[in-house]
């Protein structure tokens, strides 16, 4: 049994937990950046229907989306060194943090690849054909037409992936990495204040998640700002057409009543 609950310990433990925040954020940032690269290369074979690589991409995505992160951590940490020994590569002395980041990068990459694929396919194909019609090549059409729109579409999904990745880092302590949850475990053992420690831990995760959500919302609004400018103009043109049609209808109605029209 732990010690009696004391609210003051929540604030004390909150400050102590912040010392491990840097490790957690480093895992999140590094794994997401690598995950974007992984996701991009995993999404390409399925976007362009490359025969052999397309099947490999499907298996990769199915495995990392269909198995728990904890199992993936154990498989990569204990299994990858054994596989690399077959190629005379010894990574057994590599820092545990590298295995953790690599695992989360692959895990996030599987989800990011699906976000990229769905966002790219959501862009109207007619816009790409119009880009080809005015002389753009495939690279120019992708970077100037498809990519900006796909990025705006994928921002909400990417935000969910980043926040989920932040929460999944709590499993890294199972390999001995002292991030937020690992630090909380040591504080629980040292102080025996279980509830206070986990309240403080939950508060930190919540604050970071809310902050990330606000950042991604701002990015989404910025990327979609051009649509907000176009929308009022479209509404104004629509209103003008409606007024013109109404005036024409009234004119024809008056002519009909006078006997000279209908």
BELVENRA-V283349 format. One record per residue. N is the residue number from 0. RES is the residue in three letters. PHI is phi in whole degrees, -180 to 180 (* if undefined). PSI is psi in radians with two decimals (NA if undefined). D_CENTER is the distance of its C-alpha to the mean C-alpha in whole Angstrom. Layout:
# BELVENRA-V283349
n=N res=RES phi=PHI psi=PSI d_center=D_CENTER
n=N res=RES phi=PHI psi=PSI d_center=D_CENTER
This chain:
# BELVENRA-V283349
n=0 res=UNK phi=* psi=2.50 d_center=40
n=1 res=UNK phi=-84 psi=3.14 d_center=38
n=2 res=UNK phi=-77 psi=2.94 d_center=40
n=3 res=UNK phi=-65 psi=2.48 d_center=40
n=4 res=UNK phi=-64 psi=2.33 d_center=38
n=5 res=UNK phi=-137 psi=2.08 d_center=38
n=6 res=UNK phi=-63 psi=-0.53 d_center=35
n=7 res=UNK phi=-65 psi=-0.49 d_center=36
n=8 res=UNK phi=-68 psi=-0.42 d_center=34
n=9 res=UNK phi=-60 psi=-0.80 d_center=31
n=10 res=UNK phi=-71 psi=-0.64 d_center=31
n=11 res=UNK phi=-65 psi=-0.80 d_center=33
n=12 res=UNK phi=-70 psi=-0.53 d_center=30
n=13 res=UNK phi=-57 psi=-0.82 d_center=27
n=14 res=UNK phi=-66 psi=-0.66 d_center=29
n=15 res=UNK phi=-69 psi=-0.60 d_center=29
n=16 res=UNK phi=-69 psi=-0.47 d_center=26
n=17 res=UNK phi=-63 psi=-0.35 d_center=24
n=18 res=UNK phi=-66 psi=-0.40 d_center=26
n=19 res=UNK phi=-99 psi=0.03 d_center=23
n=20 res=UNK phi=-65 psi=-0.64 d_center=20
n=21 res=UNK phi=-60 psi=-0.71 d_center=20
n=22 res=UNK phi=-65 psi=-0.76 d_center=20
n=23 res=UNK phi=-61 psi=-0.83 d_center=17
n=24 res=UNK phi=-68 psi=-0.57 d_center=15
n=25 res=UNK phi=-64 psi=-0.74 d_center=16
n=26 res=UNK phi=-62 psi=-0.78 d_center=15
n=27 res=UNK phi=-63 psi=-0.91 d_center=11
n=28 res=UNK phi=-64 psi=-0.84 d_center=12
n=29 res=UNK phi=-64 psi=-0.76 d_center=14
n=30 res=UNK phi=-70 psi=-0.60 d_center=12
n=31 res=UNK phi=-71 psi=-0.73 d_center=8
n=32 res=UNK phi=-63 psi=-0.79 d_center=11
n=33 res=UNK phi=-67 psi=-0.62 d_center=12
n=34 res=UNK phi=-64 psi=-0.59 d_center=10
n=35 res=UNK phi=-65 psi=-0.73 d_center=9
n=36 res=UNK phi=-64 psi=-0.82 d_center=13
n=37 res=UNK phi=-61 psi=-0.81 d_center=13
n=38 res=UNK phi=-62 psi=-0.65 d_center=11
n=39 res=UNK phi=-64 psi=-0.82 d_center=13
n=40 res=UNK phi=-73 psi=-0.45 d_center=16
n=41 res=UNK phi=-77 psi=-0.55 d_center=15
n=42 res=UNK phi=-76 psi=-0.56 d_center=15
n=43 res=UNK phi=-57 psi=-0.83 d_center=18
n=44 res=UNK phi=-59 psi=-0.56 d_center=20
n=45 res=UNK phi=-82 psi=-0.49 d_center=19
n=46 res=UNK phi=-72 psi=-0.67 d_center=19
n=47 res=UNK phi=-104 psi=0.13 d_center=22
n=48 res=UNK phi=54 psi=0.87 d_center=24
n=49 res=UNK phi=-77 psi=2.10 d_center=25
n=50 res=UNK phi=-50 psi=-1.12 d_center=27
n=51 res=UNK phi=-75 psi=-0.81 d_center=27
n=52 res=UNK phi=-65 psi=-0.48 d_center=24
n=53 res=UNK phi=-63 psi=-0.70 d_center=22
n=54 res=UNK phi=-71 psi=-0.68 d_center=24
n=55 res=UNK phi=-62 psi=-0.71 d_center=22
n=56 res=UNK phi=-62 psi=-0.73 d_center=19
n=57 res=UNK phi=-64 psi=-0.74 d_center=19
n=58 res=UNK phi=-65 psi=-0.74 d_center=21
n=59 res=UNK phi=-60 psi=-0.87 d_center=18
n=60 res=UNK phi=-64 psi=-0.74 d_center=15
n=61 res=UNK phi=-63 psi=-0.70 d_center=18
n=62 res=UNK phi=-67 psi=-0.88 d_center=19
n=63 res=UNK phi=-77 psi=-0.35 d_center=15
n=64 res=UNK phi=-89 psi=-0.37 d_center=14
n=65 res=UNK phi=-103 psi=0.00 d_center=18
n=66 res=UNK phi=-123 psi=2.63 d_center=19
n=67 res=UNK phi=-66 psi=2.60 d_center=18
n=68 res=UNK phi=-62 psi=-0.64 d_center=16
n=69 res=UNK phi=-61 psi=-0.72 d_center=20
n=70 res=UNK phi=-65 psi=-0.70 d_center=22
n=71 res=UNK phi=-63 psi=-0.69 d_center=19
n=72 res=UNK phi=-61 psi=-0.80 d_center=20
n=73 res=UNK phi=-67 psi=-0.73 d_center=24
n=74 res=UNK phi=-63 psi=-0.77 d_center=24
n=75 res=UNK phi=-75 psi=-0.69 d_center=23
n=76 res=UNK phi=-69 psi=-0.73 d_center=25
n=77 res=UNK phi=-94 psi=-0.52 d_center=28
n=78 res=UNK phi=-90 psi=-0.66 d_center=28
n=79 res=UNK phi=-60 psi=-0.78 d_center=26
n=80 res=UNK phi=-59 psi=-0.63 d_center=29
n=81 res=UNK phi=-68 psi=-0.66 d_center=32
n=82 res=UNK phi=-68 psi=-0.75 d_center=30
n=83 res=UNK phi=-69 psi=-0.40 d_center=30
n=84 res=UNK phi=-64 psi=-0.48 d_center=34
n=85 res=UNK phi=-64 psi=-0.41 d_center=35
n=86 res=UNK phi=-106 psi=0.35 d_center=34
n=87 res=UNK phi=62 psi=0.61 d_center=36
n=88 res=UNK phi=-115 psi=2.17 d_center=33
n=89 res=UNK phi=-109 psi=1.91 d_center=33
n=90 res=UNK phi=-117 psi=0.31 d_center=30
n=91 res=UNK phi=-66 psi=-0.42 d_center=31
n=92 res=UNK phi=-97 psi=0.10 d_center=32
n=93 res=UNK phi=-69 psi=2.60 d_center=28
n=94 res=UNK phi=-60 psi=2.50 d_center=27
n=95 res=UNK phi=-60 psi=-0.59 d_center=25
n=96 res=UNK phi=-59 psi=-0.59 d_center=22
n=97 res=UNK phi=-66 psi=-0.72 d_center=21
n=98 res=UNK phi=-65 psi=-0.66 d_center=21
n=99 res=UNK phi=-64 psi=-0.84 d_center=19
n=100 res=UNK phi=-63 psi=-0.73 d_center=16
n=101 res=UNK phi=-62 psi=-0.74 d_center=17
n=102 res=UNK phi=-64 psi=-0.84 d_center=16
n=103 res=UNK phi=-67 psi=-0.52 d_center=13
n=104 res=UNK phi=-66 psi=-0.77 d_center=12
n=105 res=UNK phi=-66 psi=-0.72 d_center=13
n=106 res=UNK phi=-63 psi=-0.85 d_center=12
n=107 res=UNK phi=-66 psi=-0.64 d_center=8
n=108 res=UNK phi=-60 psi=-0.61 d_center=10
n=109 res=UNK phi=-63 psi=-0.75 d_center=11
n=110 res=UNK phi=-73 psi=-0.68 d_center=8
n=111 res=UNK phi=-65 psi=-0.63 d_center=6
n=112 res=UNK phi=-61 psi=-0.71 d_center=10
n=113 res=UNK phi=-67 psi=-0.65 d_center=10
n=114 res=UNK phi=-64 psi=-0.74 d_center=8
n=115 res=UNK phi=-64 psi=-0.80 d_center=10
n=116 res=UNK phi=-62 psi=-0.78 d_center=13
n=117 res=UNK phi=-70 psi=-0.62 d_center=13
n=118 res=UNK phi=-69 psi=-0.71 d_center=12
n=119 res=UNK phi=-67 psi=-0.76 d_center=15
n=120 res=UNK phi=-70 psi=-0.32 d_center=17
n=121 res=UNK phi=-77 psi=-0.33 d_center=17
n=122 res=UNK phi=-74 psi=2.34 d_center=18
n=123 res=UNK phi=-59 psi=2.19 d_center=22
n=124 res=UNK phi=-63 psi=-0.47 d_center=24
n=125 res=UNK phi=-62 psi=-0.54 d_center=27
n=126 res=UNK phi=-67 psi=-0.65 d_center=25
n=127 res=UNK phi=-67 psi=-0.76 d_center=25
n=128 res=UNK phi=-64 psi=-0.64 d_center=29
n=129 res=UNK phi=-66 psi=-0.65 d_center=30
n=130 res=UNK phi=-64 psi=-0.72 d_center=28
n=131 res=UNK phi=-65 psi=-0.62 d_center=30
n=132 res=UNK phi=-66 psi=-0.52 d_center=33
n=133 res=UNK phi=-94 psi=0.15 d_center=33
n=134 res=UNK phi=104 psi=0.07 d_center=33
n=135 res=UNK phi=-75 psi=2.56 d_center=30
n=136 res=UNK phi=-89 psi=-3.11 d_center=29
n=137 res=UNK phi=-62 psi=-0.71 d_center=26
n=138 res=UNK phi=-65 psi=-0.77 d_center=24
n=139 res=UNK phi=-66 psi=-0.70 d_center=25
n=140 res=UNK phi=-64 psi=-0.68 d_center=24
n=141 res=UNK phi=-70 psi=-0.84 d_center=20
n=142 res=UNK phi=-75 psi=-0.54 d_center=20
n=143 res=UNK phi=-97 psi=-0.49 d_center=22
n=144 res=UNK phi=-110 psi=-0.96 d_center=21
n=145 res=UNK phi=-77 psi=-0.87 d_center=18
n=146 res=UNK phi=-59 psi=-0.84 d_center=16
n=147 res=UNK phi=-60 psi=-0.71 d_center=16
n=148 res=UNK phi=-72 psi=-0.72 d_center=16
n=149 res=UNK phi=-64 psi=-0.65 d_center=13
n=150 res=UNK phi=-64 psi=-0.76 d_center=11
n=151 res=UNK phi=-64 psi=-0.67 d_center=12
n=152 res=UNK phi=-67 psi=-0.64 d_center=11
n=153 res=UNK phi=-86 psi=-0.13 d_center=8
n=154 res=UNK phi=-58 psi=-0.83 d_center=7
n=155 res=UNK phi=-60 psi=-0.68 d_center=7
n=156 res=UNK phi=-68 psi=-0.73 d_center=5
n=157 res=UNK phi=-63 psi=-0.65 d_center=2
n=158 res=UNK phi=-62 psi=-0.75 d_center=4
n=159 res=UNK phi=-63 psi=-0.67 d_center=5
n=160 res=UNK phi=-66 psi=-0.74 d_center=4
n=161 res=UNK phi=-65 psi=-0.77 d_center=5
n=162 res=UNK phi=-67 psi=-0.69 d_center=8
n=163 res=UNK phi=-64 psi=-0.66 d_center=8
n=164 res=UNK phi=-65 psi=-0.68 d_center=9
n=165 res=UNK phi=-59 psi=-0.79 d_center=11
n=166 res=UNK phi=-71 psi=-0.57 d_center=13
n=167 res=UNK phi=-70 psi=-0.38 d_center=13
n=168 res=UNK phi=-63 psi=-0.26 d_center=15
n=169 res=UNK phi=-64 psi=-0.27 d_center=18
n=170 res=UNK phi=-87 psi=-0.16 d_center=19
n=171 res=UNK phi=-67 psi=-0.40 d_center=20
n=172 res=UNK phi=-66 psi=-0.31 d_center=23
n=173 res=UNK phi=-66 psi=-0.33 d_center=24
n=174 res=UNK phi=-103 psi=0.13 d_center=25
n=175 res=UNK phi=95 psi=0.13 d_center=26
n=176 res=UNK phi=-80 psi=2.22 d_center=24
n=177 res=UNK phi=-90 psi=1.42 d_center=25
n=178 res=UNK phi=-99 psi=-2.74 d_center=21
n=179 res=UNK phi=-59 psi=-0.88 d_center=21
n=180 res=UNK phi=-68 psi=-0.67 d_center=22
n=181 res=UNK phi=-63 psi=-0.70 d_center=25
n=182 res=UNK phi=-65 psi=-0.69 d_center=26
n=183 res=UNK phi=-62 psi=-0.67 d_center=26
n=184 res=UNK phi=-63 psi=-0.72 d_center=28
n=185 res=UNK phi=-68 psi=-0.64 d_center=31
n=186 res=UNK phi=-69 psi=-0.65 d_center=31
n=187 res=UNK phi=-62 psi=-0.77 d_center=32
n=188 res=UNK phi=-65 psi=-0.66 d_center=35
n=189 res=UNK phi=-78 psi=-0.64 d_center=36
n=190 res=UNK phi=-104 psi=-0.39 d_center=37
n=191 res=UNK phi=64 psi=0.33 d_center=37
n=192 res=UNK phi=-99 psi=1.47 d_center=35
n=193 res=UNK phi=-68 psi=-0.95 d_center=32
n=194 res=UNK phi=-64 psi=-0.79 d_center=31
n=195 res=UNK phi=-61 psi=-0.70 d_center=31
n=196 res=UNK phi=-65 psi=-0.78 d_center=29
n=197 res=UNK phi=-76 psi=-0.46 d_center=26
n=198 res=UNK phi=-66 psi=-0.79 d_center=26
n=199 res=UNK phi=-62 psi=-0.73 d_center=26
n=200 res=UNK phi=-64 psi=-0.79 d_center=23
n=201 res=UNK phi=-62 psi=-0.67 d_center=21
n=202 res=UNK phi=-63 psi=-0.70 d_center=22
n=203 res=UNK phi=-66 psi=-0.81 d_center=20
n=204 res=UNK phi=-61 psi=-0.69 d_center=17
n=205 res=UNK phi=-66 psi=-0.77 d_center=17
n=206 res=UNK phi=-63 psi=-0.75 d_center=18
n=207 res=UNK phi=-66 psi=-0.73 d_center=15
n=208 res=UNK phi=-64 psi=-0.76 d_center=12
n=209 res=UNK phi=-64 psi=-0.72 d_center=14
n=210 res=UNK phi=-63 psi=-0.77 d_center=14
n=211 res=UNK phi=-63 psi=-0.69 d_center=11
n=212 res=UNK phi=-62 psi=-0.71 d_center=11
n=213 res=UNK phi=-66 psi=-0.69 d_center=14
n=214 res=UNK phi=-63 psi=-0.80 d_center=12
n=215 res=UNK phi=-69 psi=-0.60 d_center=9
n=216 res=UNK phi=-64 psi=-0.69 d_center=12
n=217 res=UNK phi=-66 psi=-0.72 d_center=14
n=218 res=UNK phi=-62 psi=-0.73 d_center=12
n=219 res=UNK phi=-64 psi=-0.76 d_center=12
n=220 res=UNK phi=-63 psi=-0.66 d_center=16
n=221 res=UNK phi=-67 psi=-0.75 d_center=17
n=222 res=UNK phi=-70 psi=-0.47 d_center=15
n=223 res=UNK phi=-100 psi=0.21 d_center=17
n=224 res=UNK phi=-64 psi=-0.55 d_center=20
n=225 res=UNK phi=-65 psi=-0.57 d_center=22
n=226 res=UNK phi=-69 psi=-0.58 d_center=22
n=227 res=UNK phi=-69 psi=-0.56 d_center=23
n=228 res=UNK phi=-74 psi=-0.59 d_center=26
n=229 res=UNK phi=-75 psi=-0.60 d_center=27
n=230 res=UNK phi=-58 psi=-0.85 d_center=27
n=231 res=UNK phi=-62 psi=-0.63 d_center=30
n=232 res=UNK phi=-65 psi=-0.71 d_center=32
n=233 res=UNK phi=-65 psi=-0.70 d_center=32
n=234 res=UNK phi=-65 psi=-0.66 d_center=33
n=235 res=UNK phi=-66 psi=-0.73 d_center=36
n=236 res=UNK phi=-65 psi=-0.68 d_center=37
n=237 res=UNK phi=-64 psi=-0.70 d_center=36
n=238 res=UNK phi=-66 psi=-0.70 d_center=39
n=239 res=UNK phi=-63 psi=-0.75 d_center=41
n=240 res=UNK phi=-64 psi=-0.66 d_center=41
n=241 res=UNK phi=-67 psi=-0.74 d_center=42
n=242 res=UNK phi=-64 psi=-0.74 d_center=45
n=243 res=UNK phi=-62 psi=-0.76 d_center=46
n=244 res=UNK phi=-64 psi=-0.66 d_center=46
n=245 res=UNK phi=-66 psi=-0.74 d_center=48
n=246 res=UNK phi=-64 psi=-0.70 d_center=50
n=247 res=UNK phi=-65 psi=-0.68 d_center=51
n=248 res=UNK phi=-64 psi=-0.76 d_center=52
n=249 res=UNK phi=-64 psi=-0.71 d_center=54
n=250 res=UNK phi=-62 psi=-0.80 d_center=56
n=251 res=UNK phi=-65 psi=-0.61 d_center=57
n=252 res=UNK phi=-65 psi=-0.71 d_center=57
n=253 res=UNK phi=-67 psi=-0.70 d_center=60
n=254 res=UNK phi=-63 psi=-0.67 d_center=62
n=255 res=UNK phi=-65 psi=-0.69 d_center=62
n=256 res=UNK phi=-69 psi=-0.55 d_center=63
n=257 res=UNK phi=-79 psi=-0.20 d_center=66
n=258 res=UNK phi=91 psi=0.01 d_center=67
n=259 res=UNK phi=-102 psi=-0.06 d_center=66
n=260 res=UNK phi=-111 psi=-1.24 d_center=63
n=261 res=UNK phi=-98 psi=NA d_center=62
